[in-house]
Amino acid sequence: MKGNISLTQLTSQAPDVSAADPKFYQYFIRVLCNANSSEGFRPAIDVSMPEIYLKYGLEERLQLSRESTTRSILAFFAGGAHGNVRSHLFTYWKEKDVDVRVYKYLPETLQLMGQSKFCLCPSGYEVASPRVVESIYSGCVPVIISDSYVLPFSDVLNWSRFSVHIPVVKIPEIKKILLGISMEEYLEKQRGVVQVQRHFVMNRPAKPHDLMHMVMQSVWLRRLNLRLPPPPPSP
């Protein structure tokens, strides 16, 4: 894989476009990165697509995540403070704790994710964040901090087996919640992260069970099980 490619380029305008003409787009199964149930995303009809950046060294990162046996950092996040959720996170945790390490942008972010048990994935301006997939690539258990994010492939994958969800109102309790997870439960979730990695990788050409296959399977399941209203006849 060469270069940096954002799949959000394919779907970033979809919510605005479809909201502009709801009478027309009610007949569509939408595939959206910004799968925000509070802003019109329909979990039973629409498909949540992971927000992902493809970077150099992906295969090396996946291999390292499988081999990693010791992680000294309890929880980690570095990034921008955009959006209410991240601002709330920074208020309580930015550079205030040795176990829950929260910073603004750091050049060594990916390396530190590889040294962390849990990676915090707070929503930014949108509910989705590429940090979720980056956590999975790094073998780090993602901690989803969002109240309205419909997680990708949740009709197939049981996210509770390889992630943690913390409601926004409980941001002050992050450390208490994560310390309450036993080592046995953590290791089970971390193994789950490694097991699902292949579902979040975009191959060229696509391979069985990779990201594009998962997206198409989600579309197929809805097309198979749903009966959307027929469009009105042409005038």
TORKOL-4160 file (C-alpha; in steps of 0.2 Angstrom, whole numbers, padded with zeros to 4 digits, m for minus):
235
<pt num="1" X="0000" Y="0000" Z="0000"/>
<pt num="2" X="0008" Y="0016" Z="m0005"/>
<pt num="3" X="0004" Y="0034" Z="0000"/>
<pt num="4" X="m0009" Y="0040" Z="0013"/>
<pt num="5" X="m0027" Y="0038" Z="0008"/>
<pt num="6" X="m0042" Y="0043" Z="0018"/>
<pt num="7" X="m0058" Y="0033" Z="0015"/>
<pt num="8" X="m0067" Y="0047" Z="0022"/>
<pt num="9" X="m0064" Y="0056" Z="0006"/>
<pt num="10" X="m0077" Y="0044" Z="m0001"/>
<pt num="11" X="m0091" Y="0047" Z="0012"/>
<pt num="12" X="m0087" Y="0063" Z="0021"/>
<pt num="13" X="m0101" Y="0073" Z="0011"/>
<pt num="14" X="m0114" Y="0059" Z="0011"/>
<pt num="15" X="m0123" Y="0065" Z="0027"/>
<pt num="16" X="m0125" Y="0083" Z="0020"/>
<pt num="17" X="m0130" Y="0077" Z="0003"/>
<pt num="18" X="m0143" Y="0064" Z="0009"/>
<pt num="19" X="m0150" Y="0076" Z="0022"/>
<pt num="20" X="m0153" Y="0089" Z="0008"/>
<pt num="21" X="m0165" Y="0078" Z="m0001"/>
<pt num="22" X="m0173" Y="0066" Z="0012"/>
<pt num="23" X="m0187" Y="0061" Z="0001"/>
<pt num="24" X="m0175" Y="0054" Z="m0012"/>
<pt num="25" X="m0162" Y="0046" Z="m0001"/>
<pt num="26" X="m0175" Y="0037" Z="0010"/>
<pt num="27" X="m0174" Y="0024" Z="m0004"/>
<pt num="28" X="m0156" Y="0021" Z="m0002"/>
<pt num="29" X="m0145" Y="0011" Z="0010"/>
<pt num="30" X="m0131" Y="0024" Z="0014"/>
<pt num="31" X="m0113" Y="0019" Z="0019"/>
<pt num="32" X="m0107" Y="0032" Z="0030"/>
<pt num="33" X="m0091" Y="0035" Z="0041"/>
<pt num="34" X="m0101" Y="0048" Z="0051"/>
<pt num="35" X="m0113" Y="0035" Z="0058"/>
<pt num="36" X="m0121" Y="0047" Z="0071"/>
<pt num="37" X="m0138" Y="0040" Z="0077"/>
<pt num="38" X="m0142" Y="0057" Z="0084"/>
<pt num="39" X="m0140" Y="0065" Z="0066"/>
<pt num="40" X="m0151" Y="0054" Z="0056"/>
<pt num="41" X="m0140" Y="0038" Z="0054"/>
<pt num="42" X="m0152" Y="0023" Z="0053"/>
<pt num="43" X="m0143" Y="0008" Z="0061"/>
<pt num="44" X="m0156" Y="m0004" Z="0054"/>
<pt num="45" X="m0154" Y="0003" Z="0036"/>
<pt num="46" X="m0138" Y="0012" Z="0034"/>
<pt num="47" X="m0120" Y="0005" Z="0035"/>
<pt num="48" X="m0107" Y="0011" Z="0047"/>
<pt num="49" X="m0090" Y="0012" Z="0038"/>
<pt num="50" X="m0074" Y="0013" Z="0047"/>
<pt num="51" X="m0064" Y="0029" Z="0046"/>
<pt num="52" X="m0047" Y="0024" Z="0041"/>
<pt num="53" X="m0030" Y="0031" Z="0035"/>
<pt num="54" X="m0019" Y="0019" Z="0026"/>
<pt num="55" X="m0001" Y="0022" Z="0030"/>
<pt num="56" X="0016" Y="0015" Z="0027"/>
<pt num="57" X="0022" Y="0001" Z="0038"/>
<pt num="58" X="0005" Y="m0007" Z="0040"/>
<pt num="59" X="0010" Y="m0025" Z="0039"/>
<pt num="60" X="0024" Y="m0022" Z="0052"/>
<pt num="61" X="0012" Y="m0014" Z="0064"/>
<pt num="62" X="0000" Y="m0028" Z="0063"/>
<pt num="63" X="0014" Y="m0041" Z="0066"/>
<pt num="64" X="0021" Y="m0031" Z="0081"/>
<pt num="65" X="0004" Y="m0030" Z="0088"/>
<pt num="66" X="0003" Y="m0049" Z="0088"/>
<pt num="67" X="0020" Y="m0051" Z="0096"/>
<pt num="68" X="0018" Y="m0038" Z="0109"/>
<pt num="69" X="0016" Y="m0046" Z="0127"/>
<pt num="70" X="0020" Y="m0031" Z="0138"/>
<pt num="71" X="0012" Y="m0015" Z="0138"/>
<pt num="72" X="0017" Y="m0002" Z="0152"/>
<pt num="73" X="0004" Y="0012" Z="0149"/>
<pt num="74" X="m0014" Y="0009" Z="0155"/>
<pt num="75" X="m0022" Y="0021" Z="0143"/>
<pt num="76" X="m0016" Y="0034" Z="0130"/>
<pt num="77" X="m0023" Y="0047" Z="0118"/>
<pt num="78" X="m0014" Y="0061" Z="0108"/>
<pt num="79" X="m0023" Y="0072" Z="0096"/>
<pt num="80" X="m0033" Y="0088" Z="0093"/>
<pt num="81" X="m0045" Y="0095" Z="0106"/>
<pt num="82" X="m0059" Y="0098" Z="0093"/>
<pt num="83" X="m0076" Y="0094" Z="0098"/>
<pt num="84" X="m0085" Y="0094" Z="0114"/>
<pt num="85" X="m0080" Y="0076" Z="0119"/>
<pt num="86" X="m0062" Y="0079" Z="0117"/>
<pt num="87" X="m0063" Y="0096" Z="0126"/>
<pt num="88" X="m0071" Y="0087" Z="0140"/>
<pt num="89" X="m0057" Y="0073" Z="0140"/>
<pt num="90" X="m0044" Y="0086" Z="0140"/>
<pt num="91" X="m0051" Y="0096" Z="0154"/>
<pt num="92" X="m0050" Y="0081" Z="0166"/>
<pt num="93" X="m0035" Y="0071" Z="0159"/>
<pt num="94" X="m0023" Y="0082" Z="0149"/>
<pt num="95" X="m0006" Y="0079" Z="0156"/>
<pt num="96" X="m0013" Y="0076" Z="0173"/>
<pt num="97" X="m0010" Y="0057" Z="0176"/>
<pt num="98" X="0004" Y="0044" Z="0174"/>
<pt num="99" X="m0008" Y="0030" Z="0170"/>
<pt num="100" X="m0021" Y="0039" Z="0159"/>
<pt num="101" X="m0009" Y="0049" Z="0147"/>
<pt num="102" X="m0018" Y="0062" Z="0137"/>
<pt num="103" X="m0009" Y="0075" Z="0126"/>
<pt num="104" X="m0011" Y="0085" Z="0111"/>
<pt num="105" X="m0003" Y="0079" Z="0095"/>
<pt num="106" X="0014" Y="0070" Z="0098"/>
<pt num="107" X="0026" Y="0063" Z="0084"/>
<pt num="108" X="0027" Y="0047" Z="0093"/>
<pt num="109" X="0009" Y="0043" Z="0094"/>
<pt num="110" X="0009" Y="0027" Z="0085"/>
<pt num="111" X="0023" Y="0020" Z="0095"/>
<pt num="112" X="0015" Y="0025" Z="0111"/>
<pt num="113" X="m0001" Y="0016" Z="0106"/>
<pt num="114" X="0009" Y="0001" Z="0103"/>
<pt num="115" X="0014" Y="0002" Z="0122"/>
<pt num="116" X="m0003" Y="0005" Z="0129"/>
<pt num="117" X="m0016" Y="m0008" Z="0135"/>
<pt num="118" X="m0031" Y="0004" Z="0131"/>
<pt num="119" X="m0032" Y="0017" Z="0118"/>
<pt num="120" X="m0044" Y="0031" Z="0121"/>
<pt num="121" X="m0055" Y="0035" Z="0105"/>
<pt num="122" X="m0065" Y="0050" Z="0109"/>
<pt num="123" X="m0077" Y="0058" Z="0096"/>
<pt num="124" X="m0071" Y="0074" Z="0088"/>
<pt num="125" X="m0081" Y="0085" Z="0077"/>
<pt num="126" X="m0089" Y="0069" Z="0070"/>
<pt num="127" X="m0093" Y="0054" Z="0080"/>
<pt num="128" X="m0081" Y="0043" Z="0070"/>
<pt num="129" X="m0062" Y="0044" Z="0072"/>
<pt num="130" X="m0048" Y="0035" Z="0063"/>
<pt num="131" X="m0041" Y="0032" Z="0080"/>
<pt num="132" X="m0052" Y="0017" Z="0082"/>
<pt num="133" X="m0044" Y="0008" Z="0068"/>
<pt num="134" X="m0027" Y="0014" Z="0072"/>
<pt num="135" X="m0030" Y="0006" Z="0090"/>
<pt num="136" X="m0035" Y="m0010" Z="0082"/>
<pt num="137" X="m0019" Y="m0010" Z="0070"/>
<pt num="138" X="m0008" Y="m0007" Z="0086"/>
<pt num="139" X="m0016" Y="m0022" Z="0096"/>
<pt num="140" X="m0022" Y="m0009" Z="0108"/>
<pt num="141" X="m0040" Y="m0011" Z="0115"/>
<pt num="142" X="m0050" Y="0003" Z="0109"/>
<pt num="143" X="m0060" Y="0013" Z="0122"/>
<pt num="144" X="m0075" Y="0021" Z="0113"/>
<pt num="145" X="m0080" Y="0038" Z="0121"/>
<pt num="146" X="m0095" Y="0043" Z="0112"/>
<pt num="147" X="m0114" Y="0042" Z="0115"/>
<pt num="148" X="m0121" Y="0041" Z="0097"/>
<pt num="149" X="m0108" Y="0032" Z="0087"/>
<pt num="150" X="m0115" Y="0016" Z="0078"/>
<pt num="151" X="m0099" Y="0005" Z="0077"/>
<pt num="152" X="m0094" Y="m0002" Z="0060"/>
<pt num="153" X="m0100" Y="m0020" Z="0057"/>
<pt num="154" X="m0109" Y="m0021" Z="0073"/>
<pt num="155" X="m0122" Y="m0032" Z="0065"/>
<pt num="156" X="m0108" Y="m0045" Z="0063"/>
<pt num="157" X="m0095" Y="m0041" Z="0076"/>
<pt num="158" X="m0097" Y="m0041" Z="0095"/>
<pt num="159" X="m0088" Y="m0025" Z="0100"/>
<pt num="160" X="m0090" Y="m0029" Z="0118"/>
<pt num="161" X="m0077" Y="m0043" Z="0116"/>
<pt num="162" X="m0063" Y="m0032" Z="0110"/>
<pt num="163" X="m0067" Y="m0015" Z="0115"/>
<pt num="164" X="m0073" Y="m0004" Z="0130"/>
<pt num="165" X="m0087" Y="0009" Z="0129"/>
<pt num="166" X="m0087" Y="0023" Z="0141"/>
<pt num="167" X="m0101" Y="0036" Z="0140"/>
<pt num="168" X="m0096" Y="0054" Z="0139"/>
<pt num="169" X="m0103" Y="0058" Z="0156"/>
<pt num="170" X="m0091" Y="0046" Z="0164"/>
<pt num="171" X="m0075" Y="0053" Z="0157"/>
<pt num="172" X="m0069" Y="0058" Z="0174"/>
<pt num="173" X="m0071" Y="0039" Z="0179"/>
<pt num="174" X="m0060" Y="0033" Z="0165"/>
<pt num="175" X="m0045" Y="0027" Z="0176"/>
<pt num="176" X="m0057" Y="0019" Z="0189"/>
<pt num="177" X="m0066" Y="0010" Z="0175"/>
<pt num="178" X="m0051" Y="0003" Z="0166"/>
<pt num="179" X="m0042" Y="m0002" Z="0182"/>
<pt num="180" X="m0058" Y="m0012" Z="0186"/>
<pt num="181" X="m0055" Y="m0023" Z="0171"/>
<pt num="182" X="m0046" Y="m0038" Z="0177"/>
<pt num="183" X="m0030" Y="m0044" Z="0168"/>
<pt num="184" X="m0039" Y="m0060" Z="0162"/>
<pt num="185" X="m0053" Y="m0049" Z="0154"/>
<pt num="186" X="m0040" Y="m0037" Z="0146"/>
<pt num="187" X="m0030" Y="m0051" Z="0138"/>
<pt num="188" X="m0046" Y="m0059" Z="0131"/>
<pt num="189" X="m0051" Y="m0042" Z="0124"/>
<pt num="190" X="m0033" Y="m0039" Z="0117"/>
<pt num="191" X="m0034" Y="m0056" Z="0109"/>
<pt num="192" X="m0050" Y="m0051" Z="0101"/>
<pt num="193" X="m0042" Y="m0036" Z="0094"/>
<pt num="194" X="m0029" Y="m0046" Z="0085"/>
<pt num="195" X="m0043" Y="m0058" Z="0078"/>
<pt num="196" X="m0053" Y="m0044" Z="0070"/>
<pt num="197" X="m0038" Y="m0034" Z="0063"/>
<pt num="198" X="m0041" Y="m0042" Z="0046"/>
<pt num="199" X="m0058" Y="m0035" Z="0045"/>
<pt num="200" X="m0052" Y="m0017" Z="0046"/>
<pt num="201" X="m0038" Y="m0019" Z="0032"/>
<pt num="202" X="m0041" Y="m0012" Z="0015"/>
<pt num="203" X="m0032" Y="m0023" Z="0002"/>
<pt num="204" X="m0029" Y="m0020" Z="m0016"/>
<pt num="205" X="m0037" Y="m0031" Z="m0024"/>
<pt num="206" X="m0050" Y="m0035" Z="m0010"/>
<pt num="207" X="m0047" Y="m0051" Z="0000"/>
<pt num="208" X="m0060" Y="m0062" Z="0009"/>
<pt num="209" X="m0066" Y="m0054" Z="0026"/>
<pt num="210" X="m0056" Y="m0038" Z="0024"/>
<pt num="211" X="m0064" Y="m0021" Z="0025"/>
<pt num="212" X="m0072" Y="m0020" Z="0008"/>
<pt num="213" X="m0079" Y="m0037" Z="0010"/>
<pt num="214" X="m0086" Y="m0032" Z="0027"/>
<pt num="215" X="m0094" Y="m0017" Z="0020"/>
<pt num="216" X="m0102" Y="m0026" Z="0006"/>
<pt num="217" X="m0108" Y="m0040" Z="0018"/>
<pt num="218" X="m0117" Y="m0026" Z="0028"/>
<pt num="219" X="m0125" Y="m0019" Z="0013"/>
<pt num="220" X="m0130" Y="m0037" Z="0007"/>
<pt num="221" X="m0138" Y="m0041" Z="0024"/>
<pt num="222" X="m0149" Y="m0026" Z="0024"/>
<pt num="223" X="m0154" Y="m0028" Z="0006"/>
<pt num="224" X="m0158" Y="m0046" Z="0010"/>
<pt num="225" X="m0168" Y="m0042" Z="0026"/>
<pt num="226" X="m0176" Y="m0025" Z="0022"/>
<pt num="227" X="m0190" Y="m0020" Z="0012"/>
<pt num="228" X="m0188" Y="m0001" Z="0008"/>
<pt num="229" X="m0203" Y="0008" Z="0001"/>
<pt num="230" X="m0203" Y="0009" Z="m0018"/>
<pt num="231" X="m0199" Y="0026" Z="m0025"/>
<pt num="232" X="m0214" Y="0036" Z="m0032"/>
<pt num="233" X="m0218" Y="0034" Z="m0050"/>
<pt num="234" X="m0210" Y="0046" Z="m0062"/>
<pt num="235" X="m0221" Y="0061" Z="m0067"/>
